[in-house]
Amino acid sequence: METKKHTVIVEKTDVGLSAYLKNANVVKATGKNEQELKKNMIDAIDSYYSPSVHQLKLTYIYSN
């Protein structure tokens, strides 16, 4: 099974958090808190890639 490494850029919004993949910014997610954001980001990545073909290694970077 192939491992895909991604960097996730996280930004605060007025209502919570938003995130996107650094090298594939068509993959985006939002959440009210960090836990919800991470779940939604994994769901977004799984929709973009075939979920049974890879493992994920995500690095979260929080921007101002």
Contacts in CASP RR format, 6 or more apart in sequence:
PFRMAT RR
TARGET T0000
AUTHOR 0000-0000-0000
METHOD contacts of the structure
MODEL  1
METKKHTVIVEKTDVGLSAYLKNANVVKATGKNEQELKKNMIDAIDSYYS
PSVHQLKLTYIYSN
1 53 0 8 1.000
1 54 0 8 1.000
1 55 0 8 1.000
2 53 0 8 1.000
2 54 0 8 1.000
2 55 0 8 1.000
3 54 0 8 1.000
3 55 0 8 1.000
3 56 0 8 1.000
3 57 0 8 1.000
4 49 0 8 1.000
4 54 0 8 1.000
4 55 0 8 1.000
4 56 0 8 1.000
4 57 0 8 1.000
5 57 0 8 1.000
5 58 0 8 1.000
5 59 0 8 1.000
6 21 0 8 1.000
6 22 0 8 1.000
6 23 0 8 1.000
6 24 0 8 1.000
6 45 0 8 1.000
6 56 0 8 1.000
6 57 0 8 1.000
6 58 0 8 1.000
6 59 0 8 1.000
7 21 0 8 1.000
7 22 0 8 1.000
7 23 0 8 1.000
7 58 0 8 1.000
7 59 0 8 1.000
7 61 0 8 1.000
8 19 0 8 1.000
8 20 0 8 1.000
8 21 0 8 1.000
8 22 0 8 1.000
8 41 0 8 1.000
8 58 0 8 1.000
8 59 0 8 1.000
8 60 0 8 1.000
8 61 0 8 1.000
9 19 0 8 1.000
9 20 0 8 1.000
9 21 0 8 1.000
9 22 0 8 1.000
9 61 0 8 1.000
9 63 0 8 1.000
10 17 0 8 1.000
10 18 0 8 1.000
10 19 0 8 1.000
10 37 0 8 1.000
10 60 0 8 1.000
10 61 0 8 1.000
10 62 0 8 1.000
10 63 0 8 1.000
11 17 0 8 1.000
11 18 0 8 1.000
11 19 0 8 1.000
11 62 0 8 1.000
11 63 0 8 1.000
13 30 0 8 1.000
15 32 0 8 1.000
16 30 0 8 1.000
16 31 0 8 1.000
16 32 0 8 1.000
16 33 0 8 1.000
16 37 0 8 1.000
17 30 0 8 1.000
17 31 0 8 1.000
17 32 0 8 1.000
17 33 0 8 1.000
17 34 0 8 1.000
17 37 0 8 1.000
18 28 0 8 1.000
18 29 0 8 1.000
18 30 0 8 1.000
18 31 0 8 1.000
18 37 0 8 1.000
19 28 0 8 1.000
19 29 0 8 1.000
19 30 0 8 1.000
19 37 0 8 1.000
19 41 0 8 1.000
19 60 0 8 1.000
20 27 0 8 1.000
20 28 0 8 1.000
20 29 0 8 1.000
21 27 0 8 1.000
21 45 0 8 1.000
22 61 0 8 1.000
24 48 0 8 1.000
26 48 0 8 1.000
27 41 0 8 1.000
27 44 0 8 1.000
27 45 0 8 1.000
27 48 0 8 1.000
28 44 0 8 1.000
29 37 0 8 1.000
29 40 0 8 1.000
29 41 0 8 1.000
29 43 0 8 1.000
29 44 0 8 1.000
30 37 0 8 1.000
30 40 0 8 1.000
31 37 0 8 1.000
31 40 0 8 1.000
38 58 0 8 1.000
38 60 0 8 1.000
41 58 0 8 1.000
42 56 0 8 1.000
42 58 0 8 1.000
45 56 0 8 1.000
END
